[in-house]
């Protein structure tokens, strides 16, 4: 048996809004989805699919697993996230290898934008 990673599932109150944000940010098209859910990508894609699952309660606390999104320019990337309805958490880390900023999608799921030098 071969184990392989096929997706990441994100709980959302407003599945359509959060999926549209990630679709635009990652330029990842919507694939076949169950009613009420949204999948970005299709089975068998090279990259794992992002799955947006409807839940009745809003996010509470910091997420324990998050996505890292590489960008060529941290300022431009931050502007794109904010323009799509996301936000900057105020957290930034500068390292010899590059810079990491913690952003959030429209429902507050944290993720990192990373610019490598």
C-alpha positions in Angstrom: 0.0 0.0 0.0 1.3 3.5 -0.9 0.3 6.4 1.3 0.2 9.8 -0.4 -1.0 13.2 0.6 -4.0 14.3 -1.6 -5.5 17.4 0.1 -6.0 19.8 2.9 -9.4 20.5 4.3 -10.4 23.8 5.7 -13.5 24.3 7.9 -15.6 27.4 6.8 -18.8 29.1 7.7 -19.0 30.7 4.3 -17.5 28.1 2.0 -18.0 30.0 -1.2 -16.3 33.2 0.1 -13.3 31.4 1.5 -12.9 29.1 -1.5 -13.1 32.1 -3.9 -10.3 33.8 -1.9 -8.0 30.8 -2.1 -8.8 30.1 -5.7 -7.9 33.7 -6.7 -4.8 33.8 -4.5 -3.4 30.5 -5.8 -4.8 30.7 -9.3 -6.3 27.3 -8.6 -9.6 26.4 -10.4 -12.6 24.9 -8.8 -12.9 21.2 -9.4 -15.8 18.7 -9.0 -17.3 19.1 -5.5 -19.9 17.7 -3.3 -23.0 19.8 -2.6 -22.1 22.5 -0.1 -18.4 21.9 -0.3 -15.8 23.4 -2.7 -12.7 21.6 -4.0 -9.9 23.4 -5.7 -8.2 21.1 -8.1 -9.2 17.6 -9.2 -8.3 14.0 -8.1 -4.9 13.1 -9.5 -3.6 16.6 -9.7 0.2 17.0 -9.0 -0.6 19.4 -6.1 -2.9 18.3 -3.3 -6.4 19.7 -3.5 -7.7 22.3 -1.1 -11.1 21.3 0.2 -13.5 23.7 1.9 -15.9 22.0 4.3 -19.0 23.7 5.7 -19.3 24.0 9.5 -21.7 25.8 11.7 -19.3 27.5 14.1 -16.6 30.2 13.4 -12.9 29.5 13.9 -11.7 29.9 17.5 -8.0 30.3 18.4 -4.9 29.9 16.3 -4.9 27.1 13.7 -2.3 24.4 14.4 -1.6 23.6 10.7 -1.3 26.2 8.1 -0.3 26.7 4.5 2.9 28.5 3.4 2.6 30.5 0.1 5.8 31.6 -1.6 5.8 35.0 -3.2 8.3 37.0 -5.3 7.7 40.2 -3.4 6.3 40.2 0.1 4.8 43.7 -0.2 3.0 42.8 -3.4 1.8 39.5 -1.9 0.5 41.2 1.2 -1.4 43.7 -1.0 -2.9 40.9 -3.0 -4.1 39.1 0.1 -5.7 42.3 1.5 -7.3 43.1 -1.8 -8.9 39.7 -1.9 -10.5 40.2 1.5 -7.7 38.7 3.7 -5.7 40.5 6.4 -2.2 41.0 7.9 -2.0 39.7 11.5 0.9 42.0 12.4 3.3 39.1 12.7 6.5 39.3 10.6 9.8 37.3 10.9 13.0 38.3 9.1 15.6 35.6 8.6 18.8 35.3 6.6 16.9 33.1 4.1 14.0 35.5 3.6 10.9 37.0 5.3 7.8 35.4 6.6 4.5 37.3 7.3 1.5 35.8 8.9 -1.7 36.6 7.0 -5.3 35.5 7.4 -8.0 34.6 4.9 -11.5 36.2 5.2 -12.6 33.9 8.0 -9.3 34.3 10.0 -7.5 31.1 9.0 -3.8 32.0 9.4 -1.2 31.2 6.7 2.3 32.5 5.9 3.5 34.4 2.9 7.2 33.6 2.4 9.7 35.5 0.3 13.0 33.7 -0.1 16.1 35.7 -0.8 
